[in-house]
């Protein structure tokens, strides 16, 4: 974009050519840019999908002896796939944030239908 004659973005001309790994702005879009806003919007959208997934687990699952709600992956997949086709990705994000627990690195439809997902 710096050499693009059709770009009218003055911020690009004033930005240094290269940033290095130690720089806090390394790998980040410029502050106030549309790219930064799109990233924030995407993060917010995924957060809402994680919340919705947790609500569906709570609604369709059963309370166990430990007080946590659990559901099998097969049951969750059948319920959630009508809402979003990204059920596995959202489950992985929820686990990363400590909201759910399940065995294995990845869940596959059919093969892992009996894996128990526990809402924490």
C-alpha positions as CSV (number, residue, x, y, z in Angstrom):
1,X,0.0,0.0,0.0
2,X,2.9,2.3,0.6
3,X,3.8,2.3,-3.1
4,X,0.2,2.2,-4.3
5,X,-0.5,5.4,-6.2
6,X,-4.3,5.0,-5.7
7,X,-4.1,4.8,-2.0
8,X,-5.0,8.0,-0.2
9,X,-4.2,6.7,3.3
10,X,-1.6,9.2,4.7
11,X,-0.9,7.0,7.8
12,X,0.8,4.4,5.5
13,X,3.4,7.0,4.3
14,X,4.4,8.0,7.8
15,X,4.7,4.4,9.2
16,X,8.2,2.9,9.5
17,X,9.0,0.4,6.8
18,X,9.6,-2.6,9.1
19,X,8.8,-3.6,12.7
20,X,10.8,-6.2,14.6
21,X,9.6,-9.0,16.9
22,X,10.4,-7.0,20.1
23,X,8.3,-4.1,19.0
24,X,4.8,-4.1,20.7
25,X,3.2,-3.2,17.4
26,X,4.7,-6.2,15.6
27,X,2.0,-8.3,13.9
28,X,-0.7,-5.8,14.8
29,X,-2.7,-3.5,12.5
30,X,-2.3,0.2,12.9
31,X,-4.3,1.7,15.8
32,X,-7.6,3.1,14.6
33,X,-7.5,1.4,11.2
34,X,-10.3,-0.5,9.6
35,X,-8.3,-3.7,9.9
36,X,-8.1,-3.2,13.7
37,X,-11.9,-2.6,13.8
38,X,-12.6,-5.8,11.8
39,X,-10.4,-7.8,14.2
40,X,-12.3,-6.4,17.2
41,X,-15.7,-7.1,15.5
42,X,-14.6,-10.7,14.7
43,X,-13.4,-11.3,18.3
44,X,-16.8,-10.0,19.6
45,X,-18.7,-12.2,17.2
46,X,-16.8,-15.4,18.2
47,X,-17.4,-14.5,21.9
48,X,-21.1,-14.3,21.3
49,X,-21.0,-17.7,19.5
50,X,-19.2,-19.2,22.5
51,X,-21.8,-17.8,24.9
52,X,-24.6,-19.3,22.7
53,X,-22.9,-22.7,22.6
54,X,-22.7,-22.7,26.5
55,X,-26.4,-21.8,26.7
56,X,-27.2,-24.7,24.3
57,X,-25.1,-27.1,26.4
58,X,-26.9,-25.9,29.5
59,X,-30.3,-26.3,27.8
60,X,-29.7,-29.8,26.2
61,X,-27.4,-31.4,28.7
62,X,-28.0,-33.1,32.0
63,X,-26.7,-32.2,35.4
64,X,-24.2,-34.7,36.8
65,X,-23.3,-35.7,40.3
66,X,-20.6,-33.1,40.3
67,X,-23.1,-30.4,39.6
68,X,-21.8,-29.7,36.1
69,X,-23.9,-30.0,33.0
70,X,-22.7,-32.5,30.4
71,X,-23.8,-33.5,26.9
72,X,-22.4,-35.9,24.3
73,X,-20.8,-34.5,21.2
74,X,-23.3,-36.3,19.0
75,X,-26.2,-34.7,20.7
76,X,-24.6,-31.3,20.8
77,X,-23.6,-31.5,17.1
78,X,-27.2,-32.4,16.0
79,X,-28.6,-29.5,18.0
80,X,-26.0,-26.9,17.2
81,X,-25.3,-27.6,13.6
82,X,-28.7,-26.1,12.7
83,X,-27.4,-22.8,14.2
84,X,-23.8,-22.8,13.0
85,X,-21.6,-25.2,11.0
86,X,-18.6,-24.1,13.2
87,X,-19.5,-26.2,16.2
88,X,-16.0,-27.9,16.6
89,X,-14.1,-24.6,16.2
90,X,-16.4,-22.9,18.8
91,X,-15.9,-25.8,21.1
92,X,-12.2,-25.5,20.8
93,X,-12.4,-21.8,21.6
94,X,-14.6,-22.4,24.6
95,X,-12.1,-25.0,25.9
96,X,-9.2,-22.6,25.4
97,X,-11.1,-20.1,27.6
98,X,-11.8,-22.8,30.3
99,X,-15.6,-22.9,29.7
100,X,-15.9,-26.5,28.7
101,X,-13.9,-29.8,29.1
102,X,-13.7,-32.8,26.8
103,X,-11.2,-35.5,25.9
104,X,-9.0,-35.4,22.8
105,X,-7.6,-32.6,20.7
106,X,-10.2,-32.6,17.9
107,X,-13.8,-33.9,17.7
108,X,-15.1,-35.7,14.6
109,X,-18.7,-36.2,13.7
110,X,-19.6,-39.9,13.9
111,X,-16.3,-41.1,15.4
112,X,-16.6,-39.0,18.5
113,X,-20.3,-38.8,19.0
114,X,-20.0,-40.4,22.5
115,X,-17.4,-38.0,23.8
116,X,-18.8,-36.2,26.8
117,X,-18.5,-32.4,26.9
118,X,-18.8,-30.8,30.3
119,X,-19.8,-27.2,30.9
120,X,-17.5,-25.7,33.5
